[in-house]
Amino acid sequence: MAPAVKELAPAHFCFDQEDADVKYIAAHLPWYSPKYSPHDVPSFYDISGITEDPPAFKKVIDLFVERYRAAGDKGPTHIAGFDARGFIFGPPIALALEIPFVMIRKAGKLPGVLVSSGKYTTEYSTDETVMRLGSVKAGDRVVLVDDLIATGGTALAGFDLVDSLGATVYEFAAMITLPFLDGVGKIHAYKEGKFKDVTCFTMVDDSSIGPEMGKDPAEGTPRVVPAGEVAKYAEAADRKL
């Protein structure tokens, strides 16, 4: 049975954080400080804690699939994943539902005729994303999938792309939400509320991922270890989830 779903705000739903499945997923989401992260953010969540643990990975995928399968004929017709971590979760969801998976890629990565989101700002950088012209069309119902929602910049680029192609965003889905950055609120306020009725669904609130999940290694461990020194640092870098 899927965890109970709670409404955190209008059109923003999340699993009950006290559910055993949700706690299991949260316990497989280590985080790192800026010193051991690719970006200067207080806590960088590492989804390899999910992908390297088959039961946790399967649980995440199964819960998403159950949600969309329950909608029946009124459910999504396409899953669209954001470059790059949306490519991890989106394809197995789409395969289980037997519907197409569509890539939303960073500019300069896709061949063919493309539609661009234009430049936008995220918590990390200024980016631009593209979709293949014809990948979705009028009448399609698209779930946008990513690992996390923070400021909402990347998500909104996906909303604009799907909308420009004539399709409808069925739902935005992410495994982790950072409520203090109000990404969902920004989605619903965008363009005078154009997407205010589109549901956003998240699995784990970052407040459910405690300080014990901070996995910075022992002091003195380098960020990048030369191949010839793996044995020297292996124990220090073992995060023991």
C-alpha positions as CSV (number, residue, x, y, z in Angstrom):
1,M,0.0,0.0,0.0
2,A,1.3,3.4,-0.9
3,P,2.0,6.0,1.9
4,A,-0.8,8.4,2.7
5,V,-0.6,11.7,0.7
6,K,-0.8,15.1,2.4
7,E,-1.5,18.5,0.8
8,L,1.3,20.8,1.9
9,A,-0.1,23.8,0.0
10,P,-2.6,24.3,-2.8
11,A,-1.8,21.8,-5.6
12,H,1.4,20.6,-3.7
13,F,1.2,17.0,-2.4
14,C,3.7,14.9,-0.5
15,F,3.8,11.6,1.1
16,D,3.3,11.3,4.9
17,Q,6.8,11.7,6.2
18,E,6.1,9.3,9.1
19,D,5.5,6.4,6.7
20,A,8.0,3.6,6.9
21,D,8.6,3.6,3.1
22,V,9.3,7.3,3.1
23,K,11.7,7.0,6.1
24,Y,13.5,4.2,4.2
25,I,14.0,6.4,1.2
26,A,15.1,9.3,3.3
27,A,17.7,7.0,5.0
28,H,19.3,6.4,1.6
29,L,19.8,10.0,0.7
30,P,23.2,11.1,2.0
31,W,24.2,14.8,1.8
32,Y,27.6,16.5,1.6
33,S,28.8,20.0,2.6
34,P,30.2,22.4,0.0
35,K,33.7,21.1,0.5
36,Y,32.7,17.7,-1.0
37,S,30.0,18.9,-3.4
38,P,30.0,20.1,-7.0
39,H,28.1,23.3,-6.0
40,D,28.3,25.7,-3.1
41,V,25.1,24.8,-1.3
42,P,24.7,23.9,2.4
43,S,23.5,20.3,1.7
44,F,24.1,18.6,-1.6
45,Y,21.9,15.5,-1.8
46,D,23.5,12.4,-3.4
47,I,20.9,10.3,-5.2
48,S,23.5,7.5,-5.7
49,G,22.4,6.4,-2.2
50,I,19.2,5.4,-3.9
51,T,20.6,4.1,-7.2
52,E,23.2,2.0,-5.5
53,D,20.7,0.2,-3.3
54,P,18.3,-1.8,-5.5
55,P,15.5,-2.1,-2.9
56,A,15.5,1.7,-2.3
57,F,15.6,2.4,-6.0
58,K,12.8,0.0,-6.7
59,K,10.7,1.5,-3.9
60,V,11.0,5.0,-5.4
61,I,10.1,3.8,-8.9
62,D,7.2,1.6,-7.7
63,L,5.7,4.4,-5.7
64,F,5.7,6.8,-8.7
65,V,4.3,4.1,-11.0
66,E,1.5,3.2,-8.6
67,R,0.5,6.9,-8.4
68,Y,0.2,7.3,-12.2
69,R,-1.2,3.9,-12.9
70,A,-4.0,4.6,-10.4
71,A,-5.2,7.4,-12.7
72,G,-6.1,4.9,-15.4
73,D,-7.1,6.3,-18.8
74,K,-6.9,9.9,-17.5
75,G,-3.3,9.5,-16.4
76,P,-0.2,10.7,-18.2
77,T,0.6,9.8,-21.8
78,H,4.3,10.8,-21.5
79,I,7.1,11.0,-18.9
80,A,9.6,13.8,-19.5
81,G,12.9,13.9,-17.5
82,F,15.3,16.7,-16.9
83,D,19.0,16.4,-17.8
84,A,20.6,14.7,-16.0
85,R,19.1,13.2,-12.9
86,G,15.6,13.1,-14.4
87,F,17.0,10.6,-16.8
88,I,17.6,8.2,-13.9
89,F,14.0,8.1,-12.6
90,G,12.0,8.9,-15.7
91,P,12.8,5.9,-17.9
92,P,11.9,3.1,-15.5
93,I,8.6,4.9,-14.6
94,A,7.8,5.3,-18.3
95,L,8.7,1.7,-19.1
96,A,6.5,0.4,-16.2
97,L,3.6,2.5,-17.5
98,E,4.4,1.5,-21.1
99,I,4.4,5.2,-22.3
100,P,7.1,7.2,-24.0
101,F,10.0,8.8,-22.1
102,V,11.0,12.2,-23.5
103,M,14.4,14.0,-22.8
104,I,14.6,17.6,-21.7
105,R,18.3,18.3,-22.3
106,K,20.7,21.1,-21.8
107,A,21.4,23.1,-24.9
108,G,24.0,21.6,-27.3
109,K,23.2,18.0,-26.5
110,L,20.4,17.0,-28.8
111,P,20.4,16.5,-32.6
112,G,17.5,17.4,-34.9
113,V,15.1,20.3,-34.8
114,L,14.7,21.6,-31.2
115,V,12.6,24.0,-29.1
116,S,14.5,26.1,-26.6
117,S,13.4,27.2,-23.1
118,G,15.6,30.3,-23.4
119,K,18.0,31.2,-20.6
120,Y,16.9,30.7,-17.0
121,T,18.5,30.8,-13.6
122,T,18.8,28.0,-11.1
123,E,20.2,27.8,-7.6
124,Y,23.5,26.8,-9.3
125,S,23.9,28.6,-12.6
126,T,22.3,30.1,-15.7
127,D,21.1,27.4,-18.1
128,E,19.1,26.7,-21.2
129,T,17.1,23.5,-22.0
130,V,15.7,22.0,-25.2
131,M,13.2,19.4,-26.3
132,R,12.9,17.8,-29.7
133,L,10.2,19.4,-31.8
134,G,7.4,16.8,-32.1
135,S,8.4,14.8,-29.0
136,V,5.1,15.8,-27.4
137,K,2.0,17.4,-29.1
138,A,-1.5,18.8,-28.4
139,G,-3.5,16.3,-26.4
140,D,-0.5,14.8,-24.6
141,R,-0.4,14.8,-20.8
142,V,3.2,15.0,-19.6
143,V,4.7,14.3,-16.2
144,L,7.9,16.3,-15.6
145,V,10.3,14.3,-13.5
146,D,13.4,15.4,-11.6
147,D,15.3,14.3,-8.5
148,L,14.7,17.5,-6.6
149,I,12.9,20.9,-6.7
150,A,14.7,23.9,-5.2
151,T,14.1,27.3,-6.7
152,G,11.9,26.0,-9.5
153,G,13.9,27.5,-12.4
154,T,14.6,24.2,-14.1
155,A,11.0,23.0,-13.6
156,L,9.6,26.1,-15.1
157,A,11.8,25.7,-18.2
158,G,10.1,22.3,-18.6
159,F,6.6,23.8,-18.2
160,D,7.3,26.4,-20.8
161,L,8.7,23.8,-23.3
162,V,5.8,21.4,-22.9
163,D,3.3,24.3,-23.2
164,S,5.0,25.7,-26.3
165,L,4.7,22.2,-28.0
166,G,1.0,22.3,-27.4
167,A,0.9,19.6,-24.7
168,T,-0.3,19.8,-21.1
169,V,1.8,19.3,-18.0
170,Y,-0.1,16.6,-16.0
171,E,2.1,16.9,-13.0
172,F,5.6,17.9,-11.8
173,A,7.2,15.2,-9.7
174,A,10.4,15.1,-7.7
175,M,11.8,12.8,-5.1
176,I,13.0,15.6,-2.8
177,T,11.6,19.1,-2.0
178,L,13.4,22.0,-0.4
179,P,10.3,24.0,1.0
180,F,12.4,27.0,2.2
181,L,13.2,27.8,-1.4
182,D,9.5,27.8,-2.4
183,G,10.0,26.3,-5.8
184,V,6.5,24.9,-5.9
185,G,5.1,28.4,-5.0
186,K,7.1,30.0,-7.8
187,I,5.7,27.5,-10.3
188,H,2.1,28.3,-9.3
189,A,2.8,32.0,-9.3
190,Y,4.5,32.1,-12.7
191,K,3.0,34.2,-15.5
192,E,0.1,35.3,-13.2
193,G,-0.7,31.8,-12.2
194,K,-0.7,30.1,-15.6
195,F,0.2,26.8,-14.0
196,K,-1.4,27.3,-10.6
197,D,-3.7,24.3,-11.0
198,V,-0.9,21.9,-12.1
199,T,-0.2,19.4,-9.3
200,C,3.3,19.2,-7.9
201,F,4.1,15.9,-6.1
202,T,7.2,15.3,-4.0
203,M,8.2,12.2,-2.0
204,V,10.6,13.3,0.7
205,D,10.8,16.7,2.5
206,D,14.4,17.7,3.1
207,S,13.6,18.1,6.8
208,S,13.1,14.3,6.9
209,I,16.8,13.9,5.9
210,G,18.5,14.4,9.2
211,P,22.0,15.6,10.2
212,E,23.1,12.0,10.5
213,M,22.9,11.7,6.8
214,G,25.7,14.2,6.4
215,K,28.5,12.0,5.0
216,D,31.6,14.3,4.6
217,P,34.7,12.0,5.0
218,A,37.4,12.3,7.6
219,E,39.3,15.6,7.7
220,G,42.2,15.5,5.2
221,T,40.4,13.3,2.7
222,P,40.8,15.0,-0.8
223,R,37.8,15.8,-2.9
224,V,39.3,13.8,-5.8
225,V,41.5,10.9,-5.1
226,P,44.1,9.8,-7.7
227,A,43.5,6.3,-9.1
228,G,46.7,5.1,-7.6
229,E,45.7,6.2,-4.0
230,V,42.3,4.5,-3.8
231,A,43.3,2.1,-1.1
232,K,44.7,4.9,1.1
233,Y,41.4,6.7,1.3
234,A,38.8,4.0,0.8
235,E,37.9,3.6,4.5
236,A,37.7,7.3,5.1
237,A,35.3,7.7,2.2
238,D,33.0,4.8,3.2
239,R,29.7,6.5,4.1
240,K,28.1,3.3,5.6
241,L,24.4,3.9,4.8
